[in-house]
Amino acid sequence: MDGKKETNLETLAYRTYGQSIAQRFYFKTIASARSGVLGSIKTKHSQIRASFEKIVTFLPNKLVPVFLFGEAGTGKSRIVRELFSLQSFYQRLNNREVAKLRVTKGEYLAPGFSINWEKTYSSGDLVYIDSVEGMSMEAQAELLELIRTRGNLIDNEMDAYRIAIGSSVALSLQVVKGSFLRALLKEISELSVYLPSLSERSEDLPEIIMDIVEEMTGKRALPRAEVMDLFDKIDWPQNIDDLKKLLASLVSYSSNPSEWGLEAFPASFKALLPAHLLGTNDPLRAKMNSAHRERIQFRSTLIQFGGSYEEAARFMGISKTSFIQKLMSLGVR
């Protein structure tokens, strides 16, 4: 070979950067997460950015479960898919076998489920349990034991899979009701990620809207500024599923977002707008809008504090009794 020494990518990486390709990928992923990027997901929300960094930091480390909680449709499943994609790529850079992703619901897991998992899944695999509150108490006890025995394992020391857990209800409230194990909630809370509703992360709406519009029309575009401003006038849509339904209605009006106006929005959306934007001072409409805002505020506060009435009430500056009475009057579950 004309006297030239053969080399490989790892050797070249160490000579050039003093790091392996896998190490460079890992540190680049952390830097991206810190700036609000996790795979194809982008966010400007500070709390979610911190969560992304926390998740990625644990990527090659001990196998603590990732716990995602927030209202339905806030993007838990999408984060799991991106985490799996990043983890799989990291494994391939380390010459490991291609990983597998399994998604299941808590209600589907009967006692004895972990025996099959231990036989089936290995290093790099990711098992996502959605709606963990649906597990029976016996299955919860089995999951707790499984997590405890695997929590200190390092996945580059032996074949081991990672567990992700999702819930859209306040598990602390389920603990109080006696339907969820307090010890399990404590065990899965080490790496927990709260996903707020869209009404709490309006800074992310433009990017999310462009993604959905592109998916529906093939065009990456935003509606006019005055139309985008309507999204800031109300606390809806609450989640990505709501937003997709709303945008589907707008796209059916016109596939060109620049042609959208107030008349393009469905009646259910316009009913929540302040009366002055619609050229009417209908007191009933204003009352509906106010109740909707309160309902969103109280519900999101309760979820934010893990279902703790006392902490949520303290945050709102009212007594626990007043907080509960308000929830009941607003019809919040």
C-alpha positions as CSV (number, residue, x, y, z in Angstrom):
1,M,0.0,0.0,0.0
2,D,2.9,2.3,-1.0
3,G,4.2,2.3,2.6
4,K,1.1,4.0,4.0
5,K,-0.2,2.6,7.2
6,E,-3.9,1.4,7.2
7,T,-6.1,3.1,9.7
8,N,-9.8,3.1,10.7
9,L,-12.3,5.7,11.7
10,E,-11.8,5.3,15.4
11,T,-8.1,5.7,15.2
12,L,-8.6,8.8,12.9
13,A,-11.1,10.2,15.4
14,Y,-8.7,9.9,18.3
15,R,-5.8,11.4,16.3
16,T,-7.9,14.3,15.2
17,Y,-10.2,15.0,18.2
18,G,-8.8,13.0,21.1
19,Q,-12.2,11.3,21.3
20,S,-14.0,8.3,19.7
21,I,-16.8,8.9,17.2
22,A,-19.3,7.6,19.8
23,Q,-18.0,10.1,22.4
24,R,-18.2,13.0,19.9
25,F,-21.8,12.0,19.1
26,Y,-22.7,11.8,22.8
27,F,-21.3,15.3,23.6
28,K,-22.8,16.8,20.5
29,T,-26.2,15.3,21.4
30,I,-26.0,16.9,24.9
31,A,-25.1,20.3,23.4
32,S,-28.1,20.0,21.0
33,A,-30.4,19.0,23.9
34,R,-29.2,21.9,25.9
35,S,-30.2,24.2,23.1
36,G,-33.7,22.6,22.8
37,V,-33.2,19.9,20.1
38,L,-33.9,16.2,20.6
39,G,-33.7,14.5,17.3
40,S,-36.4,16.1,15.1
41,I,-38.0,17.8,18.1
42,K,-37.3,21.5,18.7
43,T,-38.4,23.6,21.7
44,K,-37.7,27.0,23.2
45,H,-39.4,26.2,26.5
46,S,-36.7,26.3,29.2
47,Q,-38.2,23.5,31.3
48,I,-38.4,21.1,28.3
49,R,-34.8,22.0,27.3
50,A,-33.6,21.1,30.8
51,S,-35.5,17.8,30.5
52,F,-34.0,17.0,27.1
53,E,-30.5,17.6,28.6
54,K,-31.3,15.4,31.6
55,I,-32.6,12.6,29.4
56,V,-29.6,12.6,27.0
57,T,-27.1,12.8,29.9
58,F,-28.4,9.4,31.1
59,L,-28.2,7.9,27.6
60,P,-25.1,5.7,28.1
61,N,-25.2,5.6,31.9
62,K,-27.1,3.6,34.5
63,L,-30.4,2.2,33.5
64,V,-32.8,4.4,35.5
65,P,-36.3,4.6,33.9
66,V,-37.3,7.7,32.0
67,F,-40.7,8.9,33.4
68,L,-42.7,11.2,31.1
69,F,-45.9,12.9,32.5
70,G,-48.2,15.5,31.1
71,E,-51.7,15.7,29.5
72,A,-52.6,13.4,26.7
73,G,-51.2,14.6,23.3
74,T,-48.4,16.7,24.7
75,G,-45.7,14.6,22.9
76,K,-44.6,11.8,25.3
77,S,-44.6,9.1,22.6
78,R,-42.7,11.3,20.2
79,I,-40.0,11.9,22.8
80,V,-39.7,8.1,23.4
81,R,-39.2,7.5,19.6
82,E,-36.5,10.2,19.4
83,L,-34.8,8.8,22.5
84,F,-34.9,5.3,21.0
85,S,-33.5,6.6,17.7
86,L,-30.6,8.4,19.5
87,Q,-29.9,5.4,21.8
88,S,-29.9,3.0,18.8
89,F,-27.4,5.2,16.9
90,Y,-25.2,5.5,19.9
91,Q,-25.2,1.7,20.2
92,R,-24.3,1.2,16.6
93,L,-21.4,3.6,17.0
94,N,-20.2,1.3,19.8
95,N,-20.6,-1.8,17.5
96,R,-23.6,-3.1,19.3
97,E,-26.6,-5.0,17.9
98,V,-29.5,-3.1,16.4
99,A,-32.0,-2.2,19.2
100,K,-35.7,-2.8,19.4
101,L,-38.6,-0.6,20.6
102,R,-41.6,-2.1,22.3
103,V,-44.6,0.1,23.2
104,T,-47.3,-1.2,25.5
105,K,-49.9,0.1,27.9
106,G,-50.0,-0.5,31.6
107,E,-53.4,-2.2,31.5
108,Y,-51.9,-4.9,29.2
109,L,-49.2,-6.0,31.6
110,A,-50.3,-8.9,33.9
111,P,-48.2,-10.2,36.7
112,G,-45.3,-12.3,35.3
113,F,-44.7,-10.0,32.3
114,S,-41.1,-9.3,33.2
115,I,-40.1,-13.0,32.7
116,N,-40.8,-12.7,29.0
117,W,-39.0,-9.3,28.8
118,E,-35.8,-10.8,30.4
119,K,-35.8,-13.5,27.7
120,T,-36.7,-11.3,24.8
121,Y,-35.0,-7.9,25.3
122,S,-31.3,-7.1,25.5
123,S,-28.8,-4.2,25.4
124,G,-30.0,-1.0,23.8
125,D,-33.7,-2.1,23.6
126,L,-36.3,0.4,24.9
127,V,-39.6,-0.7,26.4
128,Y,-42.2,2.1,26.8
129,I,-45.1,1.6,29.2
130,D,-47.7,4.2,28.4
131,S,-50.6,4.9,30.9
132,V,-48.7,3.2,33.7
133,E,-51.6,4.0,36.0
134,G,-53.5,1.2,34.3
135,M,-51.3,-1.5,35.8
136,S,-52.7,-3.7,38.5
137,M,-51.1,-3.4,42.0
138,E,-49.5,-6.8,41.5
139,A,-47.9,-5.8,38.2
140,Q,-46.8,-2.5,39.7
141,A,-45.0,-4.4,42.5
142,E,-43.3,-6.6,39.8
143,L,-42.2,-3.5,37.9
144,L,-40.8,-1.9,41.1
145,E,-38.7,-5.0,41.8
146,L,-37.5,-5.1,38.2
147,I,-36.4,-1.4,38.3
148,R,-34.7,-1.8,41.7
149,T,-32.6,-4.9,40.6
150,R,-31.6,-3.2,37.4
151,G,-31.1,0.4,38.5
152,N,-27.4,0.2,39.1
153,L,-26.5,-1.8,36.0
154,I,-24.5,-0.1,33.3
155,D,-25.6,-1.1,29.9
156,N,-22.1,-1.4,28.5
157,E,-21.3,-4.0,31.2
158,M,-24.0,-6.5,30.3
159,D,-27.0,-7.1,28.1
160,A,-29.8,-4.9,29.5
161,Y,-32.8,-2.9,28.2
162,R,-34.0,0.5,29.2
163,I,-37.5,1.3,30.4
164,A,-39.6,4.4,29.7
165,I,-42.8,5.1,31.5
166,G,-45.6,7.6,30.6
167,S,-48.7,8.9,32.4
168,S,-51.2,11.6,31.7
169,V,-52.7,11.6,35.2
170,A,-51.4,12.8,38.5
171,L,-49.8,9.7,40.0
172,S,-49.5,11.2,43.5
173,L,-53.3,11.5,43.5
174,Q,-53.5,7.8,42.5
175,V,-51.2,7.1,45.5
176,V,-53.6,8.9,47.8
177,K,-56.5,6.9,46.4
178,G,-54.5,3.7,47.0
179,S,-54.4,2.6,43.3
180,F,-50.7,3.3,42.8
181,L,-47.6,2.2,44.8
182,R,-45.9,5.1,46.6
183,A,-42.6,3.3,46.4
184,L,-42.9,2.9,42.6
185,L,-43.6,6.6,42.1
186,K,-40.6,7.4,44.2
187,E,-38.4,5.0,42.2
188,I,-39.4,6.3,38.8
189,S,-39.1,10.0,39.7
190,E,-35.3,10.2,39.5
191,L,-35.4,11.0,35.8
192,S,-38.9,12.6,35.4
193,V,-39.9,14.9,32.6
194,Y,-43.0,17.2,32.8
195,L,-44.5,18.1,29.5
196,P,-46.7,21.2,29.8
197,S,-49.7,21.8,27.6
198,L,-49.3,23.9,24.4
199,S,-51.0,26.9,26.1
200,E,-48.0,27.0,28.5
201,R,-45.4,26.9,25.7
202,S,-46.7,29.4,23.1
203,E,-43.1,30.0,22.1
204,D,-43.0,26.6,20.4
205,L,-46.3,27.0,18.5
206,P,-44.7,28.5,15.3
207,E,-42.3,25.5,14.8
208,I,-45.0,23.0,15.7
209,I,-47.5,24.6,13.3
210,M,-45.0,24.6,10.5
211,D,-44.2,20.9,11.1
212,I,-47.9,20.0,11.0
213,V,-48.8,22.2,8.0
214,E,-45.8,20.7,6.1
215,E,-47.1,17.2,7.0
216,M,-50.6,18.0,5.7
217,T,-49.8,20.1,2.7
218,G,-46.2,19.5,1.8
219,K,-45.5,23.2,2.3
220,R,-43.6,24.6,5.3
221,A,-45.4,27.8,6.0
222,L,-47.0,29.9,8.7
223,P,-50.3,31.8,8.6
224,R,-50.3,35.6,8.7
225,A,-49.1,37.3,11.9
226,E,-52.6,38.5,12.8
227,V,-53.8,34.9,12.6
228,M,-50.9,33.6,14.7
229,D,-51.9,36.2,17.2
230,L,-55.2,34.5,17.7
231,F,-53.5,31.5,19.3
232,D,-52.2,33.8,22.0
233,K,-55.7,35.1,22.8
234,I,-57.0,31.8,24.3
235,D,-55.6,28.8,26.2
236,W,-56.5,26.3,23.5
237,P,-55.4,24.1,21.8
238,Q,-54.1,22.2,24.9
239,N,-52.1,19.6,23.1
240,I,-50.8,18.5,19.7
241,D,-53.8,16.4,19.0
242,D,-56.1,19.4,19.4
243,L,-53.8,21.5,17.3
244,K,-53.8,18.9,14.5
245,K,-57.6,18.8,14.4
246,L,-57.7,22.6,14.3
247,L,-55.1,22.9,11.5
248,A,-56.9,20.1,9.5
249,S,-60.0,22.3,9.6
250,L,-58.1,25.3,8.4
251,V,-56.4,23.3,5.7
252,S,-59.8,22.1,4.5
253,Y,-60.6,25.8,4.1
254,S,-57.4,26.5,2.2
255,S,-54.2,24.7,1.8
256,N,-52.4,28.0,1.7
257,P,-51.9,29.3,5.3
258,S,-51.6,32.9,4.1
259,E,-55.3,32.8,3.0
260,W,-56.5,31.9,6.5
261,G,-58.5,34.5,8.4
262,L,-60.8,34.6,11.3
263,E,-63.6,33.3,9.1
264,A,-61.6,30.1,8.5
265,F,-61.6,29.0,12.1
266,P,-64.3,26.6,13.3
267,A,-67.1,27.9,15.6
268,S,-65.7,25.9,18.6
269,F,-62.5,28.0,18.4
270,K,-64.1,31.4,17.8
271,A,-66.4,30.7,20.8
272,L,-63.3,31.0,23.1
273,L,-62.0,34.3,21.7
274,P,-62.6,37.6,23.6
275,A,-65.8,39.2,22.5
276,H,-64.2,42.4,21.2
277,L,-62.3,40.4,18.5
278,L,-65.6,39.2,17.1
279,G,-67.3,42.6,17.1
280,T,-69.7,41.5,19.8
281,N,-70.1,42.1,23.5
282,D,-72.2,39.0,24.2
283,P,-71.8,38.5,28.0
284,L,-72.6,34.8,27.7
285,R,-69.6,34.3,25.3
286,A,-67.3,36.3,27.6
287,K,-68.5,34.1,30.6
288,M,-67.7,30.9,28.6
289,N,-64.3,32.2,27.8
290,S,-63.5,33.1,31.4
291,A,-64.6,29.7,32.7
292,H,-62.5,28.0,30.0
293,R,-59.4,29.9,31.0
294,E,-59.9,29.1,34.7
295,R,-60.5,25.4,33.9
296,I,-57.2,25.3,32.0
297,Q,-55.3,27.2,34.7
298,F,-56.5,25.0,37.6
299,R,-56.1,21.8,35.8
300,S,-52.6,22.5,34.5
301,T,-51.5,23.7,38.0
302,L,-52.7,20.5,39.6
303,I,-50.8,18.4,37.0
304,Q,-47.7,20.6,37.4
305,F,-47.6,19.7,41.1
306,G,-48.2,16.0,40.6
307,G,-51.8,16.1,41.8
308,S,-51.0,17.6,45.2
309,Y,-53.9,19.8,46.2
310,E,-52.0,21.4,49.0
311,E,-49.0,22.5,46.8
312,A,-51.2,23.6,43.9
313,A,-53.4,25.7,46.2
314,R,-50.3,27.3,47.8
315,F,-49.0,28.2,44.3
316,M,-52.4,29.7,43.5
317,G,-52.5,31.6,46.7
318,I,-55.7,30.1,48.1
319,S,-56.6,27.5,50.7
320,K,-56.7,23.8,49.9
321,T,-60.4,23.7,50.5
322,S,-61.1,26.7,48.2
323,F,-58.9,25.0,45.5
324,I,-60.9,21.8,45.7
325,Q,-64.2,23.6,45.7
326,K,-63.1,25.6,42.6
327,L,-62.1,22.4,40.8
328,M,-65.5,20.9,41.5
329,S,-67.3,24.0,40.3
330,L,-65.3,24.0,37.1
331,G,-65.8,20.3,36.5
332,V,-62.1,19.4,36.6
333,R,-61.4,15.8,37.1
